[in-house]
Amino acid sequence: MGHRLKGTWWQRWWSYLTDVRLEETSSEYHSILAVNLVKGRHQLCSEKTIYSYDDKYDNFRLAFEQLDFEKYQWKSVLVLGLGLASVPYLLEKTFGQHMEYTAVELDTVVAELAQDYTLSDLVSPVEVIIADAYHYLRLCNDKYDMIVMDVFAEDVIPQKFQTPNFFRRLQECLADDGILLYNRLAMTDDDHTANSLFIDPFLEVFPRGNYLEVKQNWIVLNDTKFLD
């Protein structure tokens, strides 16, 4: 696969004044997938949402800032929903973490964009698996130090990812002292209603769980002991 232009120097300069579109495409799952340069960073957008934003993917950046990396030293990471690979990018480039990643992404086009714009610049090994994250987890026999749940269909998390059965599979795939970070929107009244319905069944599986309010998102954790 060829390496695409990531923006000329003047495009990067201009992106601090206004968004610069580098590429627009579509896929089986998205009528529009656009890669923009925004303030010098790559941003992946669909019609309704932002899927990735390099080190400015603030919901996870702010959550990672609160984790005790020195104490737990997680190494193996399962990323459910790759986007433009902001999670591996942040962990390596911003937080200096050397980890091994398995990334599960349903959309082949999104995976190709991640390879072209982000993964090719990382030192960390990232195995990308094209699959439905629900089915992958249902069949998974591995255990991971960290699971990042970031699956959206536009701005909605499919209901199958919000059930006690799915939470139990997440639990079964976590290593001892493994951490789960589950991304949820918290922008609208509907989001807050959905989050209220989500949290009680989640706590039945992860009774020490809680959530971080980061920007207009919740990052739900399986255990608050991981916070620095």
C-alpha positions in Angstrom: 0.0 0.0 0.0 1.4 3.4 -1.0 2.2 6.1 1.6 -0.1 9.1 0.9 0.9 12.7 1.2 0.3 13.9 4.7 0.2 17.6 3.8 2.7 19.9 2.4 4.4 22.5 4.6 2.0 25.2 3.4 -1.1 23.0 4.0 0.1 22.4 7.6 0.7 26.2 8.0 -2.7 27.0 6.5 -4.4 24.4 8.7 -3.8 26.7 11.8 -6.1 29.2 10.1 -8.7 26.9 8.6 -9.3 23.2 8.1 -7.6 21.7 5.1 -9.1 18.6 3.5 -6.4 16.1 2.4 -8.7 13.3 1.3 -12.3 12.4 1.0 -13.6 8.9 0.3 -16.5 6.5 1.2 -17.0 2.9 2.3 -19.6 0.3 2.8 -20.3 1.8 6.3 -19.7 5.5 5.7 -21.0 7.7 2.9 -18.3 10.2 3.7 -14.9 9.6 5.3 -12.7 12.8 5.3 -9.2 13.3 6.4 -8.5 16.9 7.3 -5.5 18.8 8.6 -6.7 20.8 11.6 -4.0 22.8 13.5 -1.4 20.6 12.0 -3.0 17.3 13.1 -4.8 14.7 11.1 -8.5 14.4 11.8 -10.8 11.6 10.6 -14.4 12.7 10.2 -17.6 11.1 9.0 -20.9 12.9 8.3 -21.8 13.2 12.0 -18.7 12.7 14.1 -14.9 12.9 14.6 -13.3 9.5 14.8 -9.7 10.5 15.4 -7.6 13.6 16.0 -4.0 12.6 16.6 -2.8 13.9 20.0 -5.8 16.2 20.2 -8.1 13.3 20.7 -8.8 14.9 24.0 -11.2 12.4 25.6 -8.5 9.7 25.7 -5.6 12.1 26.2 -7.2 13.5 29.3 -8.0 10.0 30.6 -4.5 8.8 29.9 -3.1 11.7 31.9 -4.8 10.4 35.0 -3.5 6.8 34.7 -0.6 5.5 36.8 1.6 4.1 34.0 4.7 3.7 36.2 3.0 1.4 38.6 1.1 -0.9 36.2 3.3 -0.9 33.1 0.7 -2.2 30.7 2.1 -3.8 27.5 -0.6 -5.5 25.5 -3.4 -3.4 24.2 -6.7 -4.3 22.5 -8.2 -1.4 20.6 -11.8 -2.0 19.6 -12.5 0.6 16.9 -9.3 1.9 15.3 -10.3 5.1 13.6 -7.1 6.9 12.5 -5.2 5.2 15.3 -5.2 8.1 17.8 -5.0 5.7 20.8 -1.7 4.1 19.8 -0.4 7.5 18.6 -1.2 9.1 21.9 0.3 6.3 24.0 3.5 6.2 22.0 4.1 9.8 21.0 2.6 11.7 24.0 3.0 9.3 26.9 6.1 7.5 25.8 4.6 4.0 26.2 6.1 1.0 24.4 3.2 -1.4 23.8 2.0 -4.1 21.5 -1.4 -3.5 19.9 -4.2 -5.6 18.4 -6.7 -3.2 16.7 -10.1 -4.5 15.5 -11.7 -2.3 12.9 -14.9 -3.2 10.9 -14.3 -0.8 8.0 -11.5 -1.7 5.6 -11.2 1.8 4.3 -10.8 3.2 7.8 -8.0 0.7 8.4 -6.3 1.7 5.2 -6.5 5.4 6.2 -5.0 4.6 9.6 -2.1 2.8 7.9 -1.5 5.7 5.5 -1.7 8.6 7.9 -0.7 7.2 11.3 0.4 3.6 11.8 3.3 4.0 9.3 4.8 6.6 11.7 4.7 4.4 14.8 7.4 2.2 16.2 5.0 0.1 18.2 3.8 -3.0 16.5 0.1 -2.8 15.6 -1.8 -5.8 14.2 -5.0 -4.7 12.5 -7.8 -7.2 12.2 -10.7 -6.4 10.0 -13.7 -7.8 11.9 -16.7 -6.9 13.9 -15.4 -6.1 17.4 -18.4 -7.9 19.0 -17.6 -11.1 17.2 -13.9 -10.8 17.7 -14.3 -10.4 21.5 -16.9 -13.3 21.6 -14.3 -15.6 20.1 -11.2 -14.2 21.7 -9.1 -16.4 24.0 -6.3 -13.9 24.6 -6.0 -11.6 27.6 -4.9 -8.0 27.3 -3.4 -5.5 29.8 -5.5 -2.8 28.4 -8.7 -2.8 26.4 -9.9 0.4 24.7 -13.5 0.3 23.6 -14.1 3.0 21.0 -16.7 1.6 18.7 -19.3 4.0 17.2 -21.6 3.8 14.2 -21.4 7.6 13.5 -22.4 9.0 16.9 -24.1 5.9 18.3 -22.7 2.9 20.1 -24.6 -0.2 18.8 -26.7 -1.8 21.5 -24.9 -5.1 21.3 -21.8 -3.4 22.9 -23.9 -2.2 25.9 -25.1 -5.5 27.3 -24.0 -7.5 30.4 -22.9 -10.3 28.1 -20.5 -8.0 26.3 -19.3 -6.5 29.6 -18.5 -10.1 30.8 -16.5 -10.8 27.7 -14.5 -7.6 28.3 -13.9 -8.8 31.8 -12.8 -12.3 30.6 -10.3 -10.8 28.1 -8.6 -8.5 30.7 -5.4 -9.7 32.3 -4.8 -9.5 36.0 -4.5 -5.8 36.8 -5.8 -5.1 33.3 -7.6 -1.8 32.6 -10.7 -1.1 30.5 -11.4 2.3 29.0 -14.8 2.5 27.4 -15.6 5.7 25.5 -19.1 7.2 25.6 -20.5 10.5 24.4 -21.9 12.9 27.0 -22.9 15.8 24.9 -26.7 15.9 24.9 -29.6 15.0 27.2 -30.1 11.8 25.2 -26.5 10.9 25.8 -26.8 11.4 29.6 -30.0 9.4 29.7 -28.2 6.6 27.8 -25.2 6.8 30.1 -27.5 6.5 33.2 -29.0 3.3 31.7 -25.5 2.0 30.9 -23.7 2.5 34.2 -25.8 0.2 36.5 -25.4 -3.0 34.3 -21.7 -2.1 33.9 -21.2 -1.9 37.6 -22.8 -5.3 38.1 -19.9 -6.8 36.1 -17.2 -4.2 37.3 -18.3 -3.2 40.8 -15.2 -1.1 41.3 -15.8 0.8 38.1 -16.4 4.5 37.6 -16.2 7.1 34.9 -14.1 10.1 34.0 -15.8 13.2 32.6 -13.5 14.4 29.9 -14.7 17.2 27.6 -18.0 16.0 26.2 -17.4 12.3 26.8 -17.3 9.7 29.6 -14.4 7.3 29.8 -15.7 4.4 31.8 -13.1 2.4 33.8 -13.4 -1.1 35.2 -11.5 0.0 38.4 -10.6 3.3 39.9 -7.4 2.0 41.4 -5.6 2.7 38.1 -5.9 6.4 38.6 -2.7 8.2 39.5 
